Amino acid sequence: MNKPLPLPLLVLAVMAGLLVVVVSALMLLDTRRRRRASDLPLTPLSAFRGGAPEASSRVKGRERLTSKGATLLSFVCVFGAVGLALTGVLLAALARDQRGFAAVAAIPAAALDLAVVLVARRLRRDHMLVKEGRLATGIVVQYVPQGGYVLTYYDFPCADQVLRGQSMLDARTTGSPYFRTAKGAGVEVFYLPQNPRLNALSLSLCWQL
């Protein structure tokens, strides 16, 4: 006979379910605004000073974490350990044939593991951009507010074309990266020369030189 589900697991399951619902609703509501911003015409190549030369050769220097990167790395370490513990509890419940318990434990464990994986991928991507990428000067073309953050769209030159990228900037305080940009202003963009569609604003990265 299955044991009653512990209250902490029930609370975690409800919170995970609510999180999924809220995130899904926000994504649906934001789709229209994103589409409007991404459909803006590209900045003409002539708007960039000197046309569109290949951006400066790979920036050299030792990569180091920003304060945001250090926070995200701490998140990965701490909640990665918690996720592993929950996964262990889940496996133990399955071994004891406590399927009801395991079904509830699986929800917070999966949500936490997914969050850790996504953050770890973000850290890895940013490190690759800073370590292997090149710098270009882009132009901010649009903002899409999202709570305390702003999704920033920008155009930047690469070889003989103009590409559009997007990065999320913190806008919670007046010292946040968002307040160091303006629509139509120049911004530093890191991109991979072998795959320039993998790019990000320097201000948004978790690593710096």
C-alpha positions as CSV (number, residue, x, y, z in Angstrom):
1,M,0.0,0.0,0.0
2,N,1.3,3.4,-1.0
3,K,2.2,5.8,1.8
4,P,0.5,9.2,2.0
5,L,2.4,11.8,0.0
6,P,4.6,14.1,2.1
7,L,3.4,17.7,2.3
8,P,6.7,19.2,1.0
9,L,6.5,17.1,-2.2
10,L,2.8,18.1,-2.7
11,V,3.7,21.8,-2.4
12,L,6.7,21.4,-4.8
13,A,4.4,19.6,-7.3
14,V,1.8,22.4,-7.1
15,M,4.5,25.1,-7.5
16,A,6.0,23.3,-10.5
17,G,2.6,23.0,-12.1
18,L,1.8,26.7,-11.5
19,L,5.2,27.6,-12.9
20,V,4.5,25.7,-16.1
21,V,1.1,27.4,-16.5
22,V,2.4,30.9,-15.8
23,V,5.4,30.5,-18.2
24,S,3.2,29.1,-20.9
25,A,0.7,32.0,-20.6
26,L,3.5,34.6,-20.7
27,M,5.0,33.0,-23.8
28,L,1.7,33.1,-25.6
29,L,1.0,36.7,-24.6
30,D,4.5,37.7,-25.7
31,T,4.5,36.0,-29.1
32,R,2.7,38.9,-30.8
33,R,5.1,41.6,-29.5
34,R,8.2,39.5,-30.4
35,R,6.8,39.0,-34.0
36,R,6.2,42.7,-34.4
37,A,9.8,43.5,-33.3
38,S,11.5,40.8,-35.4
39,D,9.5,41.8,-38.5
40,L,11.1,45.3,-38.6
41,P,13.2,45.9,-41.7
42,L,16.9,45.3,-41.3
43,T,19.2,48.3,-40.9
44,P,20.9,49.2,-44.2
45,L,24.5,48.1,-44.5
46,S,25.5,51.7,-45.3
47,A,24.4,52.7,-41.8
48,F,27.4,51.0,-40.3
49,R,30.6,53.0,-40.2
50,G,32.9,51.7,-42.9
51,G,30.3,49.4,-44.4
52,A,30.6,45.9,-43.1
53,P,34.2,44.8,-42.7
54,E,34.8,41.5,-41.0
55,A,34.7,42.5,-37.4
56,S,37.9,42.6,-35.3
57,S,39.8,39.4,-35.1
58,R,39.0,37.2,-32.2
59,V,39.3,39.2,-29.0
60,K,42.2,37.9,-26.9
61,G,42.2,37.8,-23.1
62,R,41.4,35.6,-20.2
63,E,37.7,34.8,-19.8
64,R,36.2,35.6,-16.4
65,L,32.7,35.4,-14.9
66,T,30.6,38.5,-14.5
67,S,28.6,38.9,-11.3
68,K,25.5,37.6,-13.1
69,G,27.6,34.6,-14.3
70,A,28.8,33.9,-10.8
71,T,25.2,33.9,-9.6
72,L,24.1,31.5,-12.3
73,L,27.1,29.2,-11.6
74,S,26.1,29.1,-8.0
75,F,22.5,28.2,-9.0
76,V,23.8,25.3,-11.1
77,C,25.9,24.0,-8.3
78,V,23.3,24.3,-5.5
79,F,20.2,23.3,-7.4
80,G,22.0,20.7,-9.4
81,A,22.8,19.0,-6.1
82,V,19.2,19.4,-5.0
83,G,18.0,18.0,-8.3
84,L,20.3,15.0,-8.0
85,A,18.9,14.4,-4.4
86,L,15.3,14.5,-5.7
87,T,16.2,12.1,-8.5
88,G,17.7,9.8,-5.9
89,V,14.5,10.0,-3.9
90,L,12.5,9.2,-7.1
91,L,14.6,6.2,-8.0
92,A,14.3,4.9,-4.4
93,A,10.6,5.2,-4.5
94,L,10.4,3.3,-7.8
95,A,12.6,0.6,-6.3
96,R,10.1,0.2,-3.4
97,D,7.1,0.3,-5.9
98,Q,5.8,3.5,-4.4
99,R,4.5,4.7,-7.8
100,G,2.2,7.5,-6.4
101,F,5.1,8.9,-4.4
102,A,7.4,8.6,-7.4
103,A,4.9,10.3,-9.8
104,V,4.7,13.4,-7.6
105,A,8.5,13.5,-6.9
106,A,9.1,13.3,-10.7
107,I,7.4,16.7,-11.3
108,P,9.7,18.9,-9.1
109,A,12.7,16.8,-10.0
110,A,12.2,17.2,-13.7
111,A,11.5,20.9,-13.4
112,L,14.6,21.5,-11.4
113,D,16.8,19.4,-13.6
114,L,15.5,21.2,-16.7
115,A,16.2,24.6,-15.1
116,V,19.7,23.5,-14.2
117,V,20.4,22.2,-17.7
118,L,19.1,25.4,-19.3
119,V,21.2,27.6,-17.1
120,A,24.3,25.4,-17.6
121,R,23.8,25.7,-21.4
122,R,23.6,29.4,-21.2
123,L,26.9,29.6,-19.3
124,R,28.5,27.3,-21.8
125,R,27.2,29.3,-24.8
126,D,28.3,32.6,-23.3
127,H,31.8,31.3,-22.6
128,M,32.1,30.0,-26.2
129,L,31.0,33.4,-27.6
130,V,33.6,35.3,-25.5
131,K,36.4,32.7,-26.0
132,E,35.9,32.0,-29.7
133,G,33.7,34.8,-31.0
134,R,34.4,38.1,-32.7
135,L,33.2,41.6,-31.9
136,A,31.1,43.7,-34.1
137,T,29.4,47.0,-33.6
138,G,25.6,46.7,-33.8
139,I,22.6,49.0,-33.7
140,V,19.7,48.7,-31.3
141,V,16.4,48.6,-33.3
142,Q,13.7,47.6,-30.8
143,Y,12.9,46.8,-27.2
144,V,10.3,44.4,-25.8
145,P,9.7,44.8,-22.0
146,Q,9.4,41.5,-20.1
147,G,8.9,42.2,-16.4
148,G,12.1,43.4,-14.9
149,Y,13.9,42.6,-18.2
150,V,13.9,43.9,-21.7
151,L,14.3,41.8,-24.8
152,T,16.6,43.9,-27.0
153,Y,16.7,43.5,-30.8
154,Y,19.8,44.7,-32.7
155,D,21.3,44.5,-36.2
156,F,25.0,44.0,-36.8
157,P,27.2,43.7,-39.9
158,C,28.9,40.4,-40.8
159,A,30.9,40.1,-44.0
160,D,28.6,41.6,-46.7
161,Q,25.3,41.2,-44.9
162,V,23.3,42.5,-41.9
163,L,22.0,40.1,-39.3
164,R,19.5,40.6,-36.5
165,G,20.0,39.2,-33.0
166,Q,18.3,39.5,-29.7
167,S,19.5,39.5,-26.1
168,M,17.8,39.8,-22.7
169,L,19.0,42.8,-20.6
170,D,18.3,43.4,-16.9
171,A,16.3,46.6,-16.3
172,R,15.5,46.3,-12.6
173,T,17.8,49.1,-11.5
174,T,19.2,52.3,-13.0
175,G,22.6,50.7,-13.1
176,S,21.4,47.7,-15.1
177,P,22.8,46.9,-18.6
178,Y,19.6,48.1,-20.3
179,F,20.2,51.7,-19.2
180,R,23.5,51.6,-21.0
181,T,21.8,51.2,-24.4
182,A,19.4,53.3,-26.4
183,K,17.3,52.7,-29.5
184,G,19.5,53.6,-32.5
185,A,22.7,53.5,-30.5
186,G,25.8,51.4,-31.1
187,V,26.3,48.3,-29.0
188,E,29.0,45.6,-28.9
189,V,28.0,42.2,-30.3
190,F,29.8,38.9,-29.9
191,Y,29.2,36.4,-32.7
192,L,30.8,33.1,-33.9
193,P,32.3,33.6,-37.3
194,Q,31.5,30.1,-38.3
195,N,27.9,30.5,-37.2
196,P,27.1,34.3,-36.9
197,R,23.5,33.6,-36.0
198,L,24.8,32.5,-32.6
199,N,25.4,36.0,-31.2
200,A,24.7,38.1,-28.1
201,L,25.1,41.6,-26.8
202,S,28.3,42.0,-24.8
203,L,26.2,43.5,-22.0
204,S,24.1,40.4,-21.7
205,L,26.9,37.8,-21.4
206,C,27.8,35.8,-18.3
207,W,31.5,36.0,-19.2
208,Q,33.8,38.9,-20.1
209,L,37.4,39.4,-21.0
